[in-house]
Amino acid sequence: MYTSYGKMLLMAVFLIFHGTNASAQSFEHAGQYLDYVNKANSDLTAKYLFYLSAVSHGKSARKVEKRRIEVINAINETRYTVQSLPAWKGDRSFKDTTVAYLKLLYNVFNEDYGKIVNMEEIAEQSYDAMEAYMLAQEKAHEKLDEVAERQNETQRQFAAKNSITLIESTSELGRKSDIVNQVMKHTNEVYLIFFKAYKQESYLIDAVNRKNIVGIEQNKNALIKFADEGLEKLKGLRGYNNDGSLIAACRNLLTYYRSEAGKMTAASDYFLREEEFNKIRKQFESQPSSKRTQQDIDQYNNAVNNINAVLNTFNNTMKEIAKEGASKLNEWNKVYSKYMDEHMPRQQRQ
């Protein structure tokens, strides 16, 4: 879901100077001027990755909202720093374009990510809300790539104008950003498959709690459908760095959900039998005891035995579902957390 941020800004840029005599204040070479701006942007990128690292390792966006604000403040500080620079030999293009880039960056973190924080609160309410939440993240990161590429081109133009050769090699920040992109893309794909069935299972349980027989059948069939669709989608996925543990965990949970849906026949059966029994009991209790025949009594007692047997099956089935369901979901959560811890880079505070 997350795309690499600022591809060139995340690179180690080595400068080769070709004999320029011009200077601007304390900058003796155009390469120093370019390196100064790149260093400021690199520090800013590290702060952003620190924020993303926190979110990726189990902390909600709202819980690390303070760090997003720190990123916004860092963007403003960097922008003021660049604005205070003199133009290089009267050429303001690199400076002004960098300031424009930082303004766009500010808008993304202030507006787009601000909306994402608010969307996070309702993302768990439905599959559509979760999908929209993840799409918003993707769009925000696409914007980061777009504005970063503009800045990269400006850097290349400045270097060409001032006889500077850029030798680009991926830095540690660049490496981390690429890994973040790949890991989050994979985990979000798998998570949406999981979440669709997970929410449907909650609707099925709710129908059972409300004794809604029609709802049970509808949600049971939908759960089977979503589980089957998810299992088919998982066949086409490959784990990051050939680690298929997350896919396997999702497959195990979807297989369980399909099995659980089949077991819900016990709930439908019980509630149907309960309706029939309540009619028999109402009719039996409406008769004066003096007018009840032995046949009436035997029929009623037989109905009681039958409903108790069905109730016993229902209770045992629901206990089994609750226990196994909690275990399977716990397994999924553990694998997901472990997967993120093992593959998602951690960025230290700058």
Residue pairs with C-beta under 8 A, 6 or more apart in sequence:
1 134
1 137
1 138
1 141
1 184
1 185
1 187
1 188
2 52
2 137
2 138
2 141
2 180
2 181
2 184
2 185
3 138
3 141
3 142
3 144
3 145
3 181
4 10
4 145
4 174
4 177
4 178
4 180
4 181
5 45
5 48
5 49
5 141
5 144
5 145
5 148
5 177
6 41
6 45
6 144
6 145
6 148
6 151
6 152
6 177
7 145
7 148
7 149
7 152
7 174
7 177
8 148
8 149
8 151
8 152
8 155
8 168
9 38
9 41
9 42
9 45
9 148
9 151
9 152
10 42
10 45
10 170
10 171
10 173
10 174
10 177
11 168
11 169
11 170
11 171
11 174
12 168
12 169
12 170
12 171
12 174
13 34
13 35
13 38
13 155
13 166
13 167
13 168
14 166
14 167
14 169
15 31
15 34
15 35
15 159
15 164
15 165
15 166
16 31
16 164
16 165
16 167
17 29
17 30
17 31
17 163
17 164
18 163
18 164
18 165
19 163
20 29
20 30
20 162
20 163
22 30
22 88
22 89
23 29
24 33
24 86
24 87
24 88
24 89
25 86
27 33
27 36
27 88
30 88
30 89
30 158
30 159
30 162
30 163
30 164
31 162
31 164
33 85
33 88
33 94
34 94
34 155
34 158
34 159
34 162
34 164
36 85
37 82
37 85
37 94
37 95
37 98
38 155
40 78
40 81
40 82
41 78
41 98
41 151
42 171
42 173
43 74
43 78
43 350
44 71
44 74
44 75
44 78
44 105
45 173
45 177
46 173
46 347
46 350
47 70
47 71
47 74
47 349
47 350
48 71
48 109
49 173
49 176
49 177
49 180
49 345
49 347
50 67
50 347
50 348
50 349
50 350
51 64
51 67
51 68
51 70
51 71
52 180
52 347
53 344
53 345
53 346
53 347
54 64
54 67
55 61
55 64
56 180
56 183
56 184
56 340
56 344
57 340
57 341
57 344
57 346
58 337
58 340
60 120
61 68
61 113
61 116
61 117
61 120
62 117
62 120
62 121
65 117
68 109
68 113
68 114
68 117
71 109
72 106
72 109
72 110
75 102
75 105
75 106
75 109
76 106
78 102
79 99
79 102
79 103
79 106
82 95
82 98
82 99
82 102
83 95
83 99
85 95
87 95
88 94
88 95
88 158
88 162
91 158
91 161
93 154
93 157
93 158
94 154
94 155
94 157
94 158
97 150
97 151
97 154
98 151
98 154
101 147
101 148
101 150
101 151
101 154
104 143
104 147
105 144
105 147
108 140
108 143
108 144
108 147
112 136
112 139
112 140
112 143
113 140
115 136
116 133
116 136
116 137
116 140
119 129
119 132
119 133
119 136
120 133
122 129
123 129
123 130
123 132
123 133
124 130
126 199
127 192
127 195
127 196
127 199
130 192
130 195
131 192
134 188
134 191
134 192
155 166
156 166
158 164
159 165
159 166
170 178
175 345
176 345
176 347
179 343
179 344
179 345
180 344
180 345
182 240
183 240
183 340
183 343
183 344
184 344
186 237
186 238
186 239
186 240
186 246
187 246
187 336
187 339
187 340
189 237
190 234
190 237
190 246
190 247
190 250
191 336
193 230
193 233
193 234
193 250
193 254
194 230
194 250
194 253
194 254
194 332
196 226
196 229
196 230
197 223
197 226
197 227
197 230
197 253
197 254
197 257
198 253
198 257
198 329
200 219
200 222
200 223
200 226
200 257
201 223
201 257
201 260
201 325
203 215
203 219
203 222
204 216
204 219
204 220
204 222
204 223
204 260
204 261
204 264
206 215
207 215
207 216
207 218
207 219
208 216
208 264
208 267
208 318
211 271
211 274
213 268
213 271
213 272
216 264
216 267
216 268
216 271
217 268
220 261
220 262
220 264
220 268
221 261
223 257
223 258
223 260
223 261
224 258
224 261
224 262
226 257
227 254
227 255
227 257
227 258
227 261
228 258
230 250
230 254
231 251
231 254
231 255
231 258
234 247
234 250
234 251
234 254
237 247
238 244
238 247
239 245
239 246
239 247
240 343
241 343
243 339
243 342
243 343
245 335
245 338
245 339
246 335
246 336
246 339
248 335
249 331
249 332
249 335
249 336
250 332
252 328
252 331
252 332
253 328
253 329
253 331
253 332
256 324
256 325
256 328
260 321
260 324
260 325
263 317
263 320
263 321
266 313
266 314
266 317
266 318
267 314
267 317
267 318
269 310
269 313
269 314
270 310
270 311
270 313
270 314
273 306
273 307
273 310
274 307
274 310
274 311
277 303
277 304
277 306
277 307
280 299
280 300
280 303
281 300
281 303
284 292
284 296
284 300
287 296
